[in-house]
Structure formats: C-alpha cells, structure tokens
C-alpha cells in the first residue's frame, strides 16, 4: 500500500515519539516497585524507629512498600557500603545520621567516601540527645550527677549506641568538659543499649529524644537535661546541659541518602523527590507516639510541623 507523503510523515513522527513517551511514562511511574531502606543500626534505636515510621507514611503516599533492612555491624559502615554498592536506580535508600559524618573522621580507612558516594535525597529531622539515668542513680540533676561521678570515679557505666555514634560523642563531650570518669560501654545500637539501661546494667546514656521520650514520660528513665542549646518543646521542664556546663551543645540529624545517580532513572529522566513534609530540622507530627499527644492527620497533604526546640 502506497501512503501519501503527508500521512507517511505523520506516522514516522508518531513512531519516533513512542520511545520518548515510554521513557516519560517510566519516569513518572516511580516508584514502580518496592523500595529498600537500609538502616545501619540495630532495631529499636532512633534510626530504626524513624525509618519504620517514615517508611510506613511514604508507603501510604506512594503506593509501594518501603522495606526496612537492618545492618547493625561495623559501626554503621557496612550498611552504608551496601547502599554505595547498590544499583543507582532510586530503589535503595540509606537512613543516614550523625554517625555517618562522625565515621568519616573516626576511621582511617573506609571502602567509600560518604560525601562522594552518598547523594542526599531528603532531610528528615534534627533534634536533641537527652541525658538520662536509670532511676537507681541518686542524682536528680546535672550538678548532682557530676558530684556523684567525681565522688565515685568509674562507678557509673555510660551506655553507647556504638563507638563513634552521636550518643557516644555527646557523652564523651560531657565527660571532657566536666572532668568526670564514666566507663563507656558500647552496644550494637541504641535499642540494646536502652534495654540494659532500663534493666540497670548501665546507669547513664545520651540517647536521642526519639528513642527515649516514652520511657521518660513513663518514669522508667530520669531525664536530667537535653543536649541542644535551647530547651525542647516536647520536654519543656527539662533543662539543657549548657545551663550547667557553659558551652556544651550537641544534636543529632537524620536524612535519606542514595547512590549518587539515583536522582535519575535508567532513562535519564528525573525521579520525583520523596514527598517528605516539613523542614530539614524538625520531625513532622505524623510521629505522634513519640513527640505529639494528639493524633496525626495522615490524610493531610502538608502536615503541620511542631517546634522541637532544636537548633
């Protein structure tokens, strides 16, 4: 069959456009399958809690499961390396934290460069650590704890979520600035450390507010201070460490990262950014069981962001 020239040109143009339309459809369909979120910390800590809560929320918004995978060895480095080696297709994410920045200077040799090999996707939260003690400890304030630790050097065991974590650094900074002697006891994550703190095997810890706030409210742990420069709205009656130790300040941050090229799909077109609401500094109120007494409205397209008091 012989086609008129005009009809032939129309058909040729349409055929040429099909691959481009297919690529656009592929990019717009992201995510088209489940996403994997690697948490380089043991279950039960702040990193794990945030990953599961945010993963559930994103799954409801995007219609695909966010599968949480814990890799709690190597100080968080093995989990990070697994993400670095993952295909850069946007389907493997790292829940990064302060620990990743600390590890860049703590370890002499790593198989990756965090700044070069992990691209930022979305900031999630920045907030305080909380200086907490087991209720068996007689100190009820920061000055009392300092006096007790100096009167009984080496008696207090300080739990860590792992060497080089933000929990570790917050505690070591306190020890350095006050001259107290507390024995640091490293764990494979914040969850196991909190378990032993609650059981009295260790006496002091600087966990994040995400991981500890419910234990504080229930009276299972005694909060002495928050580590940020200003008080937290979630724990307004708890002073800052800096009110007793001038110049002290520490905070923790969390965010999503991925292999550098995961900002584009295999077609080269942009993948939509994760629709995480709010600022890079504060936790949205769709995590009510840890920060907000009121029920979150998950149907809202732009949830309200509460003030955390963190800087």
C-alpha positions as CSV (number, residue, x, y, z in Angstrom):
1,X,0.0,0.0,0.0
2,X,1.3,3.4,-1.0
3,X,0.9,6.1,1.6
4,X,0.6,9.8,0.7
5,X,3.7,11.7,1.7
6,X,1.8,13.7,4.4
7,X,0.4,10.6,6.1
8,X,3.8,8.9,6.0
9,X,5.5,11.8,7.8
10,X,2.7,11.8,10.4
11,X,3.2,8.1,11.1
12,X,7.0,8.4,11.2
13,X,6.8,11.3,13.6
14,X,4.5,9.3,15.9
15,X,6.7,6.2,15.8
16,X,9.8,8.3,16.7
17,X,7.9,9.7,19.6
18,X,7.0,6.3,21.1
19,X,10.3,5.6,22.8
20,X,10.3,9.1,24.4
21,X,6.8,8.7,25.6
22,X,7.7,5.3,27.1
23,X,10.6,6.8,28.9
24,X,8.5,9.7,30.3
25,X,5.9,7.2,31.5
26,X,8.6,5.1,33.2
27,X,10.0,8.1,35.0
28,X,6.5,9.3,36.0
29,X,5.6,5.9,37.4
30,X,8.4,6.0,40.0
31,X,8.3,4.1,42.3
32,X,7.1,1.1,40.3
33,X,8.2,-1.5,42.8
34,X,9.1,-1.8,46.5
35,X,11.9,0.3,47.8
36,X,14.6,-0.9,50.2
37,X,15.7,1.3,53.2
38,X,18.9,0.2,54.8
39,X,19.3,1.1,58.4
40,X,22.9,0.6,59.5
41,X,21.9,0.3,63.2
42,X,20.3,-2.4,65.3
43,X,16.4,-2.5,65.7
44,X,14.9,-0.4,68.5
45,X,17.0,2.7,68.3
46,X,16.1,6.1,67.0
47,X,17.4,5.4,63.4
48,X,15.3,2.3,63.2
49,X,12.2,3.9,64.7
50,X,12.3,6.8,62.2
51,X,12.9,4.5,59.3
52,X,9.9,2.4,60.0
53,X,7.5,5.4,60.8
54,X,8.6,7.4,57.8
55,X,8.7,4.3,55.6
56,X,5.1,3.5,56.5
57,X,4.0,7.1,55.8
58,X,5.7,7.2,52.4
59,X,4.3,3.8,51.5
60,X,0.8,5.1,52.1
61,X,1.6,8.2,49.9
62,X,3.4,6.4,47.1
63,X,1.6,3.1,47.0
64,X,4.7,0.9,47.2
65,X,6.2,-0.9,50.3
66,X,9.3,0.6,51.9
67,X,11.2,-2.5,53.2
68,X,13.4,-1.8,56.2
69,X,16.6,-3.8,56.3
70,X,18.8,-3.5,59.5
71,X,22.6,-3.9,59.0
72,X,23.9,-3.2,62.6
73,X,27.6,-4.1,62.2
74,X,30.8,-2.2,61.5
75,X,29.7,1.0,63.3
76,X,27.2,1.6,60.5
77,X,29.8,1.4,57.8
78,X,28.7,-2.0,56.4
79,X,25.2,-0.8,55.9
80,X,26.4,2.4,54.3
81,X,28.7,0.5,52.0
82,X,25.8,-1.8,50.9
83,X,23.9,1.3,49.7
84,X,27.0,2.7,47.9
85,X,27.3,-0.6,46.0
86,X,23.6,-0.8,45.2
87,X,22.3,0.0,41.7
88,X,21.8,3.7,41.3
89,X,18.1,3.3,40.3
90,X,16.4,5.1,43.2
91,X,15.2,1.9,44.9
92,X,17.8,1.6,47.6
93,X,18.0,4.3,50.3
94,X,20.1,4.8,53.3
95,X,18.8,6.4,56.5
96,X,21.8,8.4,57.2
97,X,22.6,10.1,60.5
98,X,25.2,12.0,62.5
99,X,27.1,8.7,62.8
100,X,28.0,8.8,59.1
101,X,29.6,12.2,59.4
102,X,31.5,11.1,62.5
103,X,32.7,7.9,60.9
104,X,34.4,9.9,58.1
105,X,36.9,11.2,60.7
106,X,36.8,8.3,63.1
107,X,38.0,5.6,60.7
108,X,41.4,5.8,59.0
109,X,40.3,3.7,56.0
110,X,36.8,3.1,54.6
111,X,35.8,1.5,51.4
112,X,33.8,4.6,50.4
113,X,33.7,8.3,50.7
114,X,30.4,9.3,52.3
115,X,30.3,12.8,50.7
116,X,31.2,11.5,47.2
117,X,29.3,8.1,47.3
118,X,26.0,9.0,49.0
119,X,23.8,11.7,47.5
120,X,21.4,13.5,49.7
121,X,17.7,12.8,49.0
122,X,15.8,14.4,51.9
123,X,16.5,15.8,55.3
124,X,14.1,14.4,58.0
125,X,14.9,15.7,61.5
126,X,17.4,17.5,63.7
127,X,16.9,17.3,67.4
128,X,18.4,16.7,70.9
129,X,20.0,13.9,72.7
130,X,18.7,13.5,76.2
131,X,21.0,12.9,79.2
132,X,19.1,10.1,81.1
133,X,19.9,7.9,84.1
134,X,18.4,4.7,85.5
135,X,16.1,5.7,88.4
136,X,18.5,3.8,90.8
137,X,21.1,6.6,90.3
138,X,20.7,9.0,93.2
139,X,21.5,12.1,91.1
140,X,18.4,14.2,90.1
141,X,20.2,17.0,88.3
142,X,23.3,17.6,86.2
143,X,25.3,19.1,89.1
144,X,24.3,16.2,91.3
145,X,25.4,13.7,88.7
146,X,28.8,15.5,88.2
147,X,29.3,15.5,92.0
148,X,28.3,11.8,92.3
149,X,30.6,10.8,89.4
150,X,33.5,12.7,90.9
151,X,32.9,11.2,94.3
152,X,32.8,7.6,92.9
153,X,35.0,7.7,89.8
154,X,34.5,4.7,87.4
155,X,31.3,3.6,89.2
156,X,28.9,4.9,86.5
157,X,28.7,2.9,83.3
158,X,27.7,5.0,80.2
159,X,25.8,3.1,77.5
160,X,26.7,3.9,73.9
161,X,24.7,3.0,70.7
162,X,28.1,2.0,69.3
163,X,31.5,3.6,69.1
164,X,31.5,6.8,67.1
165,X,27.8,7.3,67.2
166,X,26.2,10.7,68.2
167,X,25.2,9.1,71.5
168,X,28.9,8.3,72.1
169,X,30.1,11.8,71.1
170,X,27.5,13.5,73.3
171,X,28.6,11.5,76.3
172,X,32.4,12.0,75.6
173,X,31.9,15.7,75.2
174,X,30.2,15.8,78.6
175,X,33.0,13.8,80.2
176,X,35.7,16.0,78.6
177,X,34.0,19.3,79.7
178,X,33.2,18.3,83.2
179,X,36.2,16.0,84.0
180,X,34.1,13.1,85.2
181,X,35.1,9.5,84.9
182,X,32.3,7.3,83.5
183,X,33.1,3.9,81.9
184,X,31.8,3.8,78.3
185,X,30.0,0.6,77.3
186,X,29.4,0.2,73.5
187,X,26.5,-1.7,72.1
188,X,25.5,-2.6,68.5
189,X,22.7,0.0,68.5
190,X,20.5,2.3,70.6
191,X,17.9,-0.4,71.2
192,X,20.1,-2.9,73.0
193,X,21.8,-0.1,75.0
194,X,18.4,1.2,76.2
195,X,17.4,-2.3,77.2
196,X,20.3,-2.6,79.5
197,X,19.8,1.0,80.8
198,X,16.3,0.2,81.7
199,X,17.4,-3.0,83.4
200,X,20.1,-1.2,85.4
201,X,23.1,-3.0,83.9
202,X,24.3,0.5,82.9
203,X,23.4,3.8,84.6
204,X,23.8,6.7,82.2
205,X,23.1,7.3,78.5
206,X,22.7,10.2,76.0
207,X,20.0,8.7,73.6
208,X,18.0,10.7,71.2
209,X,14.7,12.0,72.3
210,X,13.0,9.9,69.6
211,X,14.2,6.7,71.3
212,X,13.8,7.8,75.0
213,X,10.9,10.1,75.3
214,X,8.3,7.5,76.1
215,X,10.5,5.9,78.7
216,X,11.0,9.3,80.3
217,X,7.2,10.1,80.3
218,X,6.5,6.7,81.9
219,X,9.1,7.2,84.6
220,X,11.3,4.3,83.5
221,X,14.2,6.7,82.9
222,X,15.0,10.0,84.6
223,X,15.9,12.8,82.2
224,X,18.4,15.3,83.6
225,X,19.0,17.5,80.6
226,X,18.7,17.9,76.8
227,X,21.9,18.5,74.8
228,X,20.8,21.3,72.4
229,X,21.4,24.9,73.1
230,X,17.7,25.6,73.8
231,X,15.1,23.5,75.7
232,X,12.8,21.1,73.8
233,X,9.1,21.8,73.4
234,X,8.5,18.1,73.9
235,X,10.3,18.1,77.3
236,X,9.9,21.8,78.4
237,X,10.6,21.2,82.0
238,X,14.0,19.5,81.3
239,X,16.9,22.0,81.3
240,X,19.8,22.0,78.8
241,X,23.2,20.7,79.7
242,X,24.5,24.1,78.8
243,X,22.7,25.7,81.7
244,X,25.2,23.9,84.0
245,X,28.1,23.3,81.6
246,X,28.6,26.5,79.7
247,X,29.4,26.0,76.0
248,X,28.0,22.4,75.8
249,X,25.8,21.6,72.8
250,X,25.2,18.5,70.8
251,X,22.4,17.5,68.4
252,X,21.5,14.6,66.1
253,X,20.3,14.7,62.5
254,X,18.7,12.1,60.2
255,X,18.1,12.0,56.5
256,X,17.7,9.8,53.4
257,X,20.6,9.2,51.0
258,X,21.2,7.0,48.0
259,X,23.8,6.2,45.4
260,X,24.7,9.4,43.5
261,X,23.0,8.6,40.2
262,X,19.7,7.6,41.8
263,X,18.3,11.1,41.2
264,X,17.7,9.9,37.7
265,X,16.0,6.8,36.3
266,X,17.6,4.4,33.8
267,X,16.0,6.5,31.1
268,X,17.9,9.5,32.3
269,X,14.8,11.4,33.4
270,X,14.3,12.8,36.8
271,X,12.8,10.6,39.5
272,X,10.3,12.6,41.8
273,X,11.7,13.5,45.1
274,X,10.4,11.7,48.2
275,X,7.4,13.8,49.4
276,X,8.6,14.2,53.0
277,X,6.8,17.2,54.5
278,X,8.3,19.8,56.7
279,X,11.7,21.3,57.3
280,X,15.1,19.6,57.5
281,X,15.2,20.3,61.2
282,X,12.1,19.1,62.8
283,X,10.0,15.9,63.0
284,X,6.5,16.1,61.4
285,X,3.6,15.4,63.7
286,X,2.8,12.1,61.9
287,X,5.0,10.5,64.6
288,X,2.6,11.2,67.4
289,X,3.5,8.3,69.7
290,X,7.0,9.8,70.1
291,X,6.5,13.6,70.1
292,X,2.9,14.6,69.9
293,X,0.0,13.6,72.2
294,X,-2.5,14.3,69.5
295,X,-3.4,12.0,66.6
296,X,-1.7,12.9,63.3
297,X,-3.8,13.5,60.3
298,X,-2.2,11.3,57.6
299,X,-4.7,12.4,55.1
300,X,-3.3,16.0,55.0
301,X,-1.1,16.7,52.0
302,X,1.1,19.0,54.1
303,X,1.1,18.0,57.8
304,X,1.8,20.7,60.5
305,X,5.3,20.8,61.7
306,X,5.7,21.2,65.5
307,X,8.5,23.2,67.0
308,X,11.2,21.0,68.6
309,X,13.4,23.5,70.3
310,X,16.4,22.0,68.5
311,X,18.8,24.3,66.6
